[in-house]
């Protein structure tokens, strides 16, 4: 669990900037980062309408480095390509742990505390990211000097349904394609 401060970072290449597209979310309505009609959003509570948003948007069909970082109850900011893109107020700088208890999680008896990438969390099989994602990083900044990265997903495998972050945490890839840096689908030649 993350507490005290949070730094989320990701390289995104959205095919469209329309609608809500999650980059990552912790568990069942926990902390997360997403695009809302191109603006960067931070999932700070259950209601999407109450989440803070950047005041600058990303561009469709173009790589952007997006970031959310703040200290709890103090505030922080959004960044797009290293440039400030809006503030996160103190009252919005909270870190929900993803244990909301939605009906799906309650009924299944699962803890629903996984990290989700490319979709909203455990309580909603929805709001999929439409595009390319890379270098999704999660960190803390307790000393206010540099970020201590605790999870970094760079997807080096290039094939299969399994991946790991730099700390050896396992991930399962469902419904996504491996692509080359230019966005073309990775293909495997098979000898006939």
Contact map, one row per residue, 1 for C-alpha under 8 A:
111000000000000000000000000000000000000000000000000000000000000000000000000000000000000000000000100000000000000000000000000000000000000000000000000000000000000000000000000000000000000000000000
111111000000000000000000000000000000000000000000000000000000000000000000000000000000000000000010100000000000000000000000000000000000000000010000000000000000000000000000000000000000000000000000
111111000000000000000000000000000000000000000000000000000000000000000001000000000000000000000010000000000000000000000000000000000000000000010000000000000000000000000000000000000000000000000000
011111000000000000000000000000000000000000000000000000000000000000000011000000000000000000000000000000000000000000000000000000000000000000010100000000000000000000000000000000000000000000000000
011111100000000000000000000000000000000000000000000000000000000000001111000000000000000000000010000000000000000000000000000000000000000000011100000000000000000000000000000000000000000000000000
011111110000000000000000000000000000000000000000000000000000000000011111000000000000000000000010000000000000000000000000000000000000000001111000000000000000000000000000000000000000000000000000
000011111000000000000000000000000000000000000000000000000000000000111100000000000000000000000000000000000000000000000000000000000000000011111000001000000000000000000000000000000000000000000000
000001111100000000000000000000001000000000000000000000000000000000111000000000000000000000000000000000000000000000000000000000000000000111100000000000000000000000000000000000000000000000000000
000000111110000000000000000000000000000000000000000000000000000011110000000000000000000000000000000000000000000000000000000000000000001111000000000000000000000000000000000000000000000000000000
000000011111000000000010000000000000000000000000000000000000000011100000000000000000000000000000000000000000000000000000000000000000111110000000000000000000000000000000000000000000000000000000
000000001111100000000000000000000000000000000000000000000000001111000000000000000000000000000000000000000000000000000000000000000000111100000000000000000000000000000000000000000000000000000000
000000000111110000000000000000000000000000000000000000000000011111000000000000000000000000000000000000000000000000000000000000000011110000000000000000000000000000000000000000000000000000000000
000000000011111000000000000000000000000000000000000000000001111100000000000000000000000000000000000000000000000000000000000000000011100000000000000000000000000000000000000000000000000000000000
000000000001111110000000000000000000000000000000000000000011111000000000000000000000000000000000000000000000000000000000000000001111000000000000000000000000000000000000000000000000000000000000
000000000000111110000000000000000000000000000000000000000001100000000000000000000000000000000000000000000000000000000000000000000111000000000000000000000000000000000000000000000000000000000000
000000000000011111000000000000000000000000000000000000000001100000000000000000000000000000000000000000000000000000000000000000000110000000000000000000000000000000000000000000000000000000000000
000000000000011111100000000000000011110000000000000000000111000000000000000000000000000000000000000000000000000000000000000000000000000000000000000000000000000000000000000000000000000000000000
000000000000000111110000000000000001110000000000000000000000000000000000000000000000000000000000000000000000000000000000000000000000000000000000000000000000000000000000000000000000000000000000
000000000000000011111000000000000011110000000000000000000000000000000000000000000000000000000000000000000000000000000000000000000000000000000000000000000000000000000000000000000000000000000000
000000000000000001111100000000000111100000000000000000000000000000000000000000000000000000000000000000000000000000000000000000110000000000000000000000000000000000000000000000000000000000000000
000000000000000000111110000000000111000000000000000000000000000000000000000000000000000000000000000000000000000000000111000000111100000000000000000000000000000000000000000000000000000000000000
000000000000000000011111100000011110000000000000000000000000000000000000000000000000000000000000000000000000000000001111000000111000000000000000000000000000000000000000000000000000000000000000
000000000100000000001111100000011110000000000000000000000000000000000000000000000000000000000000000000000000000000001111000000001000100000000000000000000000000000000000000000000000000000000000
000000000000000000000111110000011100000000000000000000000000000000000000000000000000000000000000000000000000000000111111100000000000000000000000000000000000000000000000000000000000000000000000
000000000000000000000111111011111000000000100000000000000000000000000000000000000000000000000000000000000000000000111011100000000000000000000000000000000000000000000000000000000000000000000000
000000000000000000000001111111110000000000000000000000000000000000000000000000000000000000000000110000000000000011110000100000000000000000000000000000000000000000000000000000000000000000000000
000000000000000000000000111111000000000000000000000000000000000000000000000000000000000000000000111000000000000111110000111000000000000000000000000000000000000000000000000000000000000000000000
000000000000000000000000011111000000000000000000000000000000000000000000000000000000000000000000011111001000000110000000111000000000000000000000000000000000000000000000000000000000000000000000
000000000000000000000000111111100000000000101100000000000000000000000000000000000000000000000001011100000000000000000001111000000000000000000000000000000000000000000000000000000000000000000000
000000000000000000000000111111110000000000111100000000000000000000000000000000000000000000000011111100000000000000000000100000000000000000000000000000000000000000000000000000000000000000000000
000000000000000000000000110011111000000001111000000000000000000000000000000000000000000000000011110000000000000000000000000000000000000000000000000000000000000000000000000000000000000000000000
000000000000000000000111110001111100000001110000000000000000000000000000000000000000000000000000000000000000000000000000000000000000000000000000000000000000000000000000000000000000000000000000
000000010000000000000111100000111110000111100000000000000000000000010000000000000000000000000000000000000000000000000000000000000000000000000000000000000000000000000000000000000000000000000000
000000000000000000011111000000011111000111100000000000000000000000000000000000000000000000000000000000000000000000000000000000000000000000000000000000000000000000000000000000000000000000000000
000000000000000010111110000000001111111110000000000000000000000000000000000000000000000000000000000000000000000000000000000000000000000000000000000000000000000000000000000000000000000000000000
000000000000000011111000000000000111111110000000000010000000000000000000000000000000000000000000000000000000000000000000000000000000000000000000000000000000000000000000000000000000000000000000
000000000000000011110000000000000011111000000000000000001000000000000000000000000000000000000000000000000000000000000000000000000000000000000000000000000000000000000000000000000000000000000000
000000000000000011100000000000000011111100000000000000001111000000000000000000000000000000000000000000000000000000000000000000000000000000000000000000000000000000000000000000000000000000000000
000000000000000000000000000000000011111110000000000011111100000000000000000000000000000000000000000000000000000000000000000000000000000000000000000000000000000000000000000000000000000000000000
000000000000000000000000000000001111011111000000000011011100000001000000000001000000000000000000000000000000000000000000000000000000000000000000000000000000000000000000000000000000000000000000
000000000000000000000000000000001111001111100000001111000000000000000000000000000000000000000000000000000000000000000000000000000000000000000000000000000000000000000000000000000000000000000000
000000000000000000000000000000111100000111110000001110000000000000010000000000000000000000000000000000000000000000000000000000000000000000000000000000000000000000000000000000000000000000000000
000000000000000000000000100011111100000011111101001100000000000000000000000000000000000000000000000000000000000000000000000000000000000000000000000000000000000000000000000000000000000000000000
000000000000000000000000000001110000000001111100011100000000000000000000000000000000000000011111000000000000000000000000000000000000000000000000000000000000000000000000000000000000000000000000
000000000000000000000000000011100000000000111111011000000000000000000000000000000000000000000001000000000000000000000000000000000000000000000000000000000000000000000000000000000000000000000000
000000000000000000000000000011000000000000111111000000000000000000000000000000000000000000000000000100000000000000000000000000000000000000000000000000000000000000000000000000000000000000000000
000000000000000000000000000000000000000000001111111000000000000000000000000000000000000000000000000000000000000000000000000000000000000000000000000000000000000000000000000000000000000000000000
000000000000000000000000000000000000000000101111111000000000000000000000000000000000000000000000000000000000000000000000000000000000000000000000000000000000000000000000000000000000000000000000
000000000000000000000000000000000000000000000011111000000000000000000000000000000000000000000000000000000000000000000000000000000000000000000000000000000000000000000000000000000000000000000000
000000000000000000000000000000000000000000011011111100000000000000000000000000000000000000000000000000000000000000000000000000000000000000000000000000000000000000000000000000000000000000000000
000000000000000000000000000000000000000011111011111110000000000000000000000000000000000000010000000000000000000000000000000000000000000000000000000000000000000000000000000000000000000000000000
000000000000000000000000000000000000000011110000011111000000000000000000000000000000000100010000000000000000000000000000000000000000000000000000000000000000000000000000000000000000000000000000
000000000000000000000000000000000001001111000000001111100000000000000000000000000000010000000000000000000000000000000000000000000000000000000000000000000000000000000000000000000000000000000000
000000000000000000000000000000000000001110000000000111111000000000000000000001000000111000000000000000000000000000000000000000000000000000000000000000000000000000000000000000000000000000000000
000000000000000000000000000000000000001000000000000011111000000000000000000000000000110000000000000000000000000000000000000000000000000000000000000000000000000000000000000000000000000000000000
000000000000000000000000000000000000001100000000000001111100000000000000000000010000110000000000000000000000000000000000000000000000000000000000000000000000000000000000000000000000000000000000
000000000000000000000000000000000000111100000000000001111110000000000000000000000000000000000000000000000000000000000000000000000000000000000000000000000000000000000000000000000000000000000000
000000000000000010000000000000000000011100000000000000011111000100000000000000010000000000000000000000000000000000000000000000000000000000000000000000000000000000000000000000000000000000000000
000000000000010010000000000000000000010000000000000000001111110100000000000000000000000000000000000000000000000000000000000000000000000000000000000000000000000000000000000000000000000000000000
000000000000111110000000000000000000010000000000000000000111110000000000000000000000000000000000000000000000000000000000000000000000000000000000000000000000000000000000000000000000000000000000
000000000000111100000000000000000000000000000000000000000011111000000000000000000000000000000000000000000000000000000000000000000000000000000000000000000000000000000000000000000000000000000000
000000000001110000000000000000000000000000000000000000000011111100000000000000000000000000000000000000000000000000000000000000000000000000000000000000000000000000000000000000000000000000000000
000000000011110000000000000000000000000000000000000000000000111110000000000000000000000000000000000000000000000000000000000000000000000000000000000000000000000000000000000000000000000000000000
000000000011100000000000000000000000000000000000000000000110011111000000000000011000000000000000000000000000000000000000000000000000000000000000000000000000000000000000000000000000000000000000
000000001111000000000000000000000000000000000000000000000000001111100000000000111100000000000000000000000000000000000000000000000000000000000000000000000000000000000000000000000000000000000000
000000001111000000000000000000000000000100000000000000000000000111110000000001111100000000000000000000000000000000000000000000000000000000000000000000000000000000000000000000000000000000000000
000000111100000000000000000000000000000000000000000000000000000011111000000001110000000000000000000000000000000000000000000000000000000000000000000000000000000000000000000000000000000000000000
000001111000000000000000000000001000000001000000000000000000000001111100000111100000000000000000000000000000000000000000000000000000000000000000000000000000000000000000000000000000000000000000
000011110000000000000000000000000000000000000000000000000000000000111110000111000000000000000000000000000000000000000000000000000000000000000000000000000000000000000000000000000000000000000000
000011100000000000000000000000000000000000000000000000000000000000011111011110000000000100001000000000000000000000000000000000000000000000000000000000000000000000000000000000000000000000000000
000111000000000000000000000000000000000000000000000000000000000000001111111100000000000000001000000000000000000000000000000000000000000000001100000000000000000000000000000000000000000000000000
001111000000000000000000000000000000000000000000000000000000000000000111111000000000000001001110000000000000000000000000000000000000000000000000000000000000000000000000000000000000000000000000
000000000000000000000000000000000000000000000000000000000000000000000011111000000000000001111100000000000000000000000000000000000000000000000000000000000000000000000000000000000000000000000000
000000000000000000000000000000000000000000000000000000000000000000000111111100000000000011101000000000000000000000000000000000000000000000000000000000000000000000000000000000000000000000000000
000000000000000000000000000000000000000000000000000000000000000000000111111110000000001111111000000000000000000000000000000000000000000000000000000000000000000000000000000000000000000000000000
000000000000000000000000000000000000000000000000000000000000000000011110011111000000001111001000000000000000000000000000000000000000000000000000000000000000000000000000000000000000000000000000
000000000000000000000000000000000000000000000000000000000000000000011100001111100001111100000000000000000000000000000000000000000000000000000000000000000000000000000000000000000000000000000000
000000000000000000000000000000000000000100000000000001000000000001111000000111110001111100000000000000000000000000000000000000000000000000000000000000000000000000000000000000000000000000000000
000000000000000000000000000000000000000000000000000000000000000011110000000011111111110000000000000000000000000000000000000000000000000000000000000000000000000000000000000000000000000000000000
000000000000000000000000000000000000000000000000000000010100000111100000000001111111100000000000000000000000000000000000000000000000000000000000000000000000000000000000000000000000000000000000
000000000000000000000000000000000000000000000000000000000000000111000000000000111110000000000000000000000000000000000000000000000000000000000000000000000000000000000000000000000000000000000000
000000000000000000000000000000000000000000000000000000000000000011000000000000111111000000000000000000000000000000000000000000000000000000000000000000000000000000000000000000000000000000000000
000000000000000000000000000000000000000000000000000000000000000000000000000000111111100000000000000000000000000000000000000000000000000000000000000000000000000000000000000000000000000000000000
000000000000000000000000000000000000000000000000000000000000000000000000000011110111110000000000000000000000000000000000000000000000000000000000000000000000000000000000000000000000000000000000
000000000000000000000000000000000000000000000000000001110000000000000000000011110011111000000000000000000000000000000000000000000000000000000000000000000000000000000000000000000000000000000000
000000000000000000000000000000000000000000000000000011110000000000000000000011100001111100000000000000000000000000000000000000000000000000000000000000000000000000000000000000000000000000000000
000000000000000000000000000000000000000000000000000001000000000000000000001111000000111110000000000000000000000000000000000000000000000000000000000000000000000000000000000000000000000000000000
000000000000000000000000000000000000000000000000000100000000000000000100001111000000011111011000000000000000000000000000000000000000000000000000000000000000000000000000000000000000000000000000
000000000000000000000000000000000000000000000000000000000000000000000000011100000000001111111000000000000000000000000000000000000000000000000000000000000000000000000000000000000000000000000000
000000000000000000000000000000000000000000000000000000000000000000000001111100000000000111111000000000000000000000000000000000000000000000000000000000000000000000000000000000000000000000000000
000000000000000000000000000000000000000000000000000000000000000000000000111000000000000011111100000000000000000000000000000000000000000000000000000000000000000000000000000000000000000000000000
000000000000000000000000000000000000000000010000001100000000000000000000101000000000000111111100000000000000000000000000000000000000000000000000000000000000000000000000000000000000000000000000
000000000000000000000000000000000000000000010000000000000000000000000111111100000000000111111110000000000000000000000000000000000000000000000000000000000000000000000000000000000000000000000000
000000000000000000000000000000000000000000010000000000000000000000000001100000000000000000111111000000000000000000000000000000000000000000000000000000000000000000000000000000000000000000000000
011011000000000000000000000001100000000000010000000000000000000000000001000000000000000000001111100000000000000000000000000000000000000000000000000000000000000000000000000000000000000000000000
000000000000000000000000000011100000000000011000000000000000000000000000000000000000000000000111111000000000000000000000000000000000000000000000000000000000000000000000000000000000000000000000
110000000000000000000000011001100000000000000000000000000000000000000000000000000000000000000011111000000000000000000000000000000000000000000000000000000000000000000000000000000000000000000000
000000000000000000000000011111100000000000000000000000000000000000000000000000000000000000000001111100000000000110000000000000000000000000000000000000000000000000000000000000000000000000000000
000000000000000000000000001111000000000000000000000000000000000000000000000000000000000000000001111110000000001110000000000000000000000000000000000000000000000000000000000000000000000000000000
000000000000000000000000000111000000000000000100000000000000000000000000000000000000000000000000011111000000000000000000000000000000000000000000000000000000000000000000000000000000000000000000
000000000000000000000000000100000000000000000000000000000000000000000000000000000000000000000000001111101100000000000000001000000000000000000000000000000000000000000000000000000000000000000000
000000000000000000000000000100000000000000000000000000000000000000000000000000000000000000000000000111111100000000000000001000000000000000000000000000000000000000000000000000000000000000000000
000000000000000000000000000000000000000000000000000000000000000000000000000000000000000000000000000011111110000000000000001000000000000000000000000000000000000000000000000000000000000000000000
000000000000000000000000000000000000000000000000000000000000000000000000000000000000000000000000000001111111000000000000011000000000000000000000000000000000000000000000000000000000000000000000
000000000000000000000000000100000000000000000000000000000000000000000000000000000000000000000000000011111111111100000000011000000000000000000000000000000000000000000000000000000000000000000000
000000000000000000000000000000000000000000000000000000000000000000000000000000000000000000000000000011111111110000000000000000000000000000000000000000000000000000000000000000000000000000000000
000000000000000000000000000000000000000000000000000000000000000000000000000000000000000000000000000000111111100000000000000000000000000000000000000000000000000000000000000000000000000000000000
000000000000000000000000000000000000000000000000000000000000000000000000000000000000000000000000000000011111110000000000000000000000000000000000000000000000000000000000000000000000000000000000
000000000000000000000000000000000000000000000000000000000000000000000000000000000000000000000000000000001111111000000000000000000000000000000000000000000000000000000000000000000000000000000000
000000000000000000000000000000000000000000000000000000000000000000000000000000000000000000000000000000001101111100000000000000000000000000000000000000000000000000000000000000000000000000000000
000000000000000000000000000000000000000000000000000000000000000000000000000000000000000000000000001000001000111110000000000000000000000000000000000000000000000000000000000000000000000000000000
000000000000000000000000001100000000000000000000000000000000000000000000000000000000000000000000011000001000011111000000011000000000000000000000000000000000000000000000000000000000000000000000
000000000000000000000000011100000000000000000000000000000000000000000000000000000000000000000000011000000000001111100000010000000000000000000000000000000000000000000000000000000000000000000000
000000000000000000000000011000000000000000000000000000000000000000000000000000000000000000000000000000000000000111110000010000000000000000000000000000000000000000000000000000000000000000000000
000000000000000000000001111000000000000000000000000000000000000000000000000000000000000000000000000000000000000011111000100000000000000000000000000000000000000000000000000000000000000000000000
000000000000000000000001111000000000000000000000000000000000000000000000000000000000000000000000000000000000000001111111110000000000000000000000000000000000000000000000000000000000000000000000
000000000000000000000111100000000000000000000000000000000000000000000000000000000000000000000000000000000000000000111111000000000000000000000000000000000000000000000000000000000000000000000000
000000000000000000001111000000000000000000000000000000000000000000000000000000000000000000000000000000000000000000011111000000011000100000000000000000000000000000000000000000000000000000000000
000000000000000000001111100000000000000000000000000000000000000000000000000000000000000000000000000000000000000000011111100011111000000000000000000000000000000000000000000000000000000000000000
000000000000000000001111100010000000000000000000000000000000000000000000000000000000000000000000000000000000000000011111111111110000000000000000000000000000000000000000000000000000000000000000
000000000000000000000001111111000000000000000000000000000000000000000000000000000000000000000000000000000000000000110011111110000000000000000000000000000000000000000000000000000000000000000000
000000000000000000000000001110000000000000000000000000000000000000000000000000000000000000000000000000011000000111010001111110000000000000000000000000000000000000000000000000000000000000000000
000000000000000000000000001110000000000000000000000000000000000000000000000000000000000000000000000011111000000100000001111110000000000000000000000000000000000000000000000000000000000000000000
000000000000000000000000000000000000000000000000000000000000000000000000000000000000000000000000000000000000000000000001111111000000000000000000000000000000000000000000000000000000000000000000
000000000000000000000000000000000000000000000000000000000000000000000000000000000000000000000000000000000000000000000011111111100000000000000000000000000000000000000000000000000000000000000000
000000000000000000000000000000000000000000000000000000000000000000000000000000000000000000000000000000000000000000000011000111110000000000000000000000000000000000000000000000000000000000000000
000000000000000000011100000000000000000000000000000000000000000000000000000000000000000000000000000000000000000000000011000011111000000000000000000000000000000000000000000000000000000000000000
000000000000000000011100000000000000000000000000000000000000000000000000000000000000000000000000000000000000000000000111000001111100000000000000000000000000000000000000000000000000000000000000
000000000000010000001110000000000000000000000000000000000000000000000000000000000000000000000000000000000000000000000110000000111110000000000000000000000000000000000000000000000000000000000000
000000000000011100001000000000000000000000000000000000000000000000000000000000000000000000000000000000000000000000000000000000011111000000000000000000000000000000000000000000000000000000000000
000000000001111100000000000000000000000000000000000000000000000000000000000000000000000000000000000000000000000000000000000000001111100000000000000000000000000000000000000000000000000000000000
000000000001111000000000000000000000000000000000000000000000000000000000000000000000000000000000000000000000000000000000000000000111110000000000000000000000000000000000000000000000001000000000
000000000111100000000010000000000000000000000000000000000000000000000000000000000000000000000000000000000000000000000100000000000011111100000000000000000000000000000000000000000000000000000000
000000000111000000000000000000000000000000000000000000000000000000000000000000000000000000000000000000000000000000000000000000000001111100000000000000001110000000000000000000000000000000000000
000000001110000000000000000000000000000000000000000000000000000000000000000000000000000000000000000000000000000000000000000000000000111110000000000000011110000000000000000000000000000000000000
000000011110000000000000000000000000000000000000000000000000000000000000000000000000000000000000000000000000000000000000000000000000111111000000000000011100000000000000000000000000000000000000
000000111100000000000000000000000000000000000000000000000000000000000000000000000000000000000000000000000000000000000000000000000000001111100000000011111000000000000000000000000000000000000000
000001111000000000000000000000000000000000000000000000000000000000000000000000000000000000000000000000000000000000000000000000000000000111110000000011110000000000000000000000000000000000000000
000001110000000000000000000000000000000000000000000000000000000000000000000000000000000000000000000000000000000000000000000000000000000011111000001111100000000000000000000000000000000000000000
011111100000000000000000000000000000000000000000000000000000000000000000000000000000000000000000000000000000000000000000000000000000000001111100001111000000000000000000000000000000000000000000
000011100000000000000000000000000000000000000000000000000000000000000010000000000000000000000000000000000000000000000000000000000000000000111111111100000000000000000000000000000000000000000000
000110000000000000000000000000000000000000000000000000000000000000000010000000000000000000000000000000000000000000000000000000000000000000011111101000000000000000000000000000000000000000000000
000000000000000000000000000000000000000000000000000000000000000000000000000000000000000000000000000000000000000000000000000000000000000000001111110000000000000000000000000000000000000000000000
000000000000000000000000000000000000000000000000000000000000000000000000000000000000000000000000000000000000000000000000000000000000000000001111111000000000000000000000000000000000000000000000
000000000000000000000000000000000000000000000000000000000000000000000000000000000000000000000000000000000000000000000000000000000000000000001111111000000000000000000000000000000000000000000000
000000000000000000000000000000000000000000000000000000000000000000000000000000000000000000000000000000000000000000000000000000000000000000001011111100000000000000000000000000000000000000000000
000000100000000000000000000000000000000000000000000000000000000000000000000000000000000000000000000000000000000000000000000000000000000000111101111110000000000000000000000000000000000000000000
000000000000000000000000000000000000000000000000000000000000000000000000000000000000000000000000000000000000000000000000000000000000000000111000011111000000000000000000000000000000000000000000
000000000000000000000000000000000000000000000000000000000000000000000000000000000000000000000000000000000000000000000000000000000000000011110000001111110000000000000000000000000000000000000000
000000000000000000000000000000000000000000000000000000000000000000000000000000000000000000000000000000000000000000000000000000000000000011110000000111110000000000000010000000000000000000000000
000000000000000000000000000000000000000000000000000000000000000000000000000000000000000000000000000000000000000000000000000000000000000011100000000011111000000000001110000000000000000000000000
000000000000000000000000000000000000000000000000000000000000000000000000000000000000000000000000000000000000000000000000000000000000001111000000000011111100000000001110000000000000000000000000
000000000000000000000000000000000000000000000000000000000000000000000000000000000000000000000000000000000000000000000000000000000000011110000000000000111110000000011100000000000000000000000000
000000000000000000000000000000000000000000000000000000000000000000000000000000000000000000000000000000000000000000000000000000000000011100000000000000011111000000001100000000000000000000000000
000000000000000000000000000000000000000000000000000000000000000000000000000000000000000000000000000000000000000000000000000000000000011000000000000000001111110000111000000000000000000000000000
000000000000000000000000000000000000000000000000000000000000000000000000000000000000000000000000000000000000000000000000000000000000000000000000000000000111110000100000000000000000000000000000
000000000000000000000000000000000000000000000000000000000000000000000000000000000000000000000000000000000000000000000000000000000000000000000000000000000011111100100000000000000000000000000000
000000000000000000000000000000000000000000000000000000000000000000000000000000000000000000000000000000000000000000000000000000000000000000000000000000000011111100000000000000000110000001000000
000000000000000000000000000000000000000000000000000000000000000000000000000000000000000000000000000000000000000000000000000000000000000000000000000000000000111110000000000000000100000001000000
000000000000000000000000000000000000000000000000000000000000000000000000000000000000000000000000000000000000000000000000000000000000000000000000000000000000111111000000000010000000000000000000
000000000000000000000000000000000000000000000000000000000000000000000000000000000000000000000000000000000000000000000000000000000000000000000000000000000000001111100000000111000000000000000000
000000000000000000000000000000000000000000000000000000000000000000000000000000000000000000000000000000000000000000000000000000000000000000000000000000000000000111110000011110000000000000000000
000000000000000000000000000000000000000000000000000000000000000000000000000000000000000000000000000000000000000000000000000000000000000000000000000000000011100011111000011110000000000000000000
000000000000000000000000000000000000000000000000000000000000000000000000000000000000000000000000000000000000000000000000000000000000000000000000000000001010000001111111111000000000000000000000
000000000000000000000000000000000000000000000000000000000000000000000000000000000000000000000000000000000000000000000000000000000000000000000000000000111110000000111111111000000000000000000000
000000000000000000000000000000000000000000000000000000000000000000000000000000000000000000000000000000000000000000000000000000000000000000000000000000111100000000011111100000000000000000000000
000000000000000000000000000000000000000000000000000000000000000000000000000000000000000000000000000000000000000000000000000000000000000000000000000001110000000000011111100000000000000000000000
000000000000000000000000000000000000000000000000000000000000000000000000000000000000000000000000000000000000000000000000000000000000000000000000000000000000000000011111110000000000000000000000
000000000000000000000000000000000000000000000000000000000000000000000000000000000000000000000000000000000000000000000000000000000000000000000000000000000000000000011111111000000000000000000000
000000000000000000000000000000000000000000000000000000000000000000000000000000000000000000000000000000000000000000000000000000000000000000000000000000000000000001111001111100000000000000000000
000000000000000000000000000000000000000000000000000000000000000000000000000000000000000000000000000000000000000000000000000000000000000000000000000000000000000001111000111110000000000000000000
000000000000000000000000000000000000000000000000000000000000000000000000000000000000000000000000000000000000000000000000000000000000000000000000000000000000000011100000011111000000000000000000
000000000000000000000000000000000000000000000000000000000000000000000000000000000000000000000000000000000000000000000000000000000000000000000000000000000000000111100000001111110000000000000000
000000000000000000000000000000000000000000000000000000000000000000000000000000000000000000000000000000000000000000000000000000000000000000000000000000000000000010000000000111110000000000000000
000000000000000000000000000000000000000000000000000000000000000000000000000000000000000000000000000000000000000000000000000000000000000000000000000000000000000000000000000011111000000000000000
000000000000000000000000000000000000000000000000000000000000000000000000000000000000000000000000000000000000000000000000000000000000000000000000000000000000000000000000000011111100000000000000
000000000000000000000000000000000000000000000000000000000000000000000000000000000000000000000000000000000000000000000000000000000000000000000000000000000000000000000000000000111110000011000000
000000000000000000000000000000000000000000000000000000000000000000000000000000000000000000000000000000000000000000000000000000000000000000000000000000000000011000000000000000011111000011000000
000000000000000000000000000000000000000000000000000000000000000000000000000000000000000000000000000000000000000000000000000000000000000000000000000000000000010000000000000000001111111111000000
000000000000000000000000000000000000000000000000000000000000000000000000000000000000000000000000000000000000000000000000000000000000000000000000000000000000000000000000000000000111111111000000
000000000000000000000000000000000000000000000000000000000000000000000000000000000000000000000000000000000000000000000000000000000000000000000000000000000000000000000000000000000011111100000000
000000000000000000000000000000000000000000000000000000000000000000000000000000000000000000000000000000000000000000000000000000000000000000000000000000000000000000000000000000000011111100000000
000000000000000000000000000000000000000000000000000000000000000000000000000000000000000000000000000000000000000000000000000000000001000000000000000000000000000000000000000000000011111110000000
000000000000000000000000000000000000000000000000000000000000000000000000000000000000000000000000000000000000000000000000000000000000000000000000000000000000000000000000000000000011111111000000
000000000000000000000000000000000000000000000000000000000000000000000000000000000000000000000000000000000000000000000000000000000000000000000000000000000000000000000000000000001111001111100000
000000000000000000000000000000000000000000000000000000000000000000000000000000000000000000000000000000000000000000000000000000000000000000000000000000000000011000000000000000001111000111110000
000000000000000000000000000000000000000000000000000000000000000000000000000000000000000000000000000000000000000000000000000000000000000000000000000000000000000000000000000000000000000011111000
000000000000000000000000000000000000000000000000000000000000000000000000000000000000000000000000000000000000000000000000000000000000000000000000000000000000000000000000000000000000000001111100
000000000000000000000000000000000000000000000000000000000000000000000000000000000000000000000000000000000000000000000000000000000000000000000000000000000000000000000000000000000000000000111110
000000000000000000000000000000000000000000000000000000000000000000000000000000000000000000000000000000000000000000000000000000000000000000000000000000000000000000000000000000000000000000011111
000000000000000000000000000000000000000000000000000000000000000000000000000000000000000000000000000000000000000000000000000000000000000000000000000000000000000000000000000000000000000000001111
000000000000000000000000000000000000000000000000000000000000000000000000000000000000000000000000000000000000000000000000000000000000000000000000000000000000000000000000000000000000000000000111
